[in-house]
Amino acid sequence: MPMDAPTLRRLAAPILVAAAALAVWTAPGPARAHHRAPRLPLRVCDHDWWRGTWHVKQLIKCAAHRWHVPGGARKALAVAACESAFRPRAYNPAGYAGVFQQAVRYWPARATHYGFAGRSPFNARANVIVSIRMAAAVGWGPWGCA
């Protein structure tokens, strides 16, 4: 039995949404060191981190869930609490900055690799997502608080 155009559109919409969701969830994991990480959609874990600690924690939970970080969100929150007390402007004179105290000397390459070229390590969204993606790829070893 032939279907009219509105019926076809109603049936196609959920299929397209499901296909898009499947594409996101089955995307390859963290890139190898010699490959550039896939470009990050602008809206992934887009929390208003500048509004305070609660928002930074939500950002960390979102990123930990999205990239299945070792130890989950609880471990990611513990590391961030130890490293900076969730303060995006935290700075250690030894050359570490941001929520997860990224090494300033390595930050430009890491930020570029994970899709945040030109962003400051004091940008909590960039710092958290780069750190979480690093932890998902290599574990928490690079962090002293892990």
Secondary structure as GFF3:
##gff-version 3
##sequence-region A 1 146
A	DSSP	alpha_helix	5	25	.	.	.	ID=ss1
A	DSSP	three_ten_helix	49	51	.	.	.	ID=ss2
A	DSSP	alpha_helix	53	66	.	.	.	ID=ss3
A	DSSP	alpha_helix	72	84	.	.	.	ID=ss4
A	DSSP	beta_strand	91	92	.	.	.	ID=ss5
A	DSSP	beta_strand	96	97	.	.	.	ID=ss6
A	DSSP	beta_strand	102	103	.	.	.	ID=ss7
A	DSSP	alpha_helix	107	113	.	.	.	ID=ss8
A	DSSP	alpha_helix	124	138	.	.	.	ID=ss9
###
